[in-house]
Amino acid sequence: MKRTTVKVPDEVDARLRHEAQRRGITISELTREALQAHLGMQRRLGAAAAGRSGHRDISERIEEILAREVAPSH
């Protein structure tokens, strides 16, 4: 792995630090993720299993679930 120094505006630095802290990762990790995503090198299955609900019928009910989520609220 190579070390690279990047100069960013104060506002970008503040947002970068805030997001890294919010996610509980280092600034280096967040910067690598952002660069990889921007360059189209993001892992396709990076979030696989991140949303496990414990329900086994989600794939069978996906249309119903999506319809309920995007239904206009009155």
Contacts in CASP RR format, 6 or more apart in sequence:
PFRMAT RR
TARGET T0000
AUTHOR 0000-0000-0000
METHOD contacts of the structure
MODEL  1
MKRTTVKVPDEVDARLRHEAQRRGITISELTREALQAHLGMQRRLGAAAA
GRSGHRDISERIEEILAREVAPSH
6 31 0 8 1.000
8 16 0 8 1.000
16 27 0 8 1.000
16 30 0 8 1.000
16 31 0 8 1.000
17 27 0 8 1.000
19 30 0 8 1.000
20 26 0 8 1.000
20 27 0 8 1.000
20 29 0 8 1.000
20 30 0 8 1.000
23 30 0 8 1.000
33 42 0 8 1.000
35 41 0 8 1.000
36 42 0 8 1.000
36 43 0 8 1.000
58 65 0 8 1.000
END
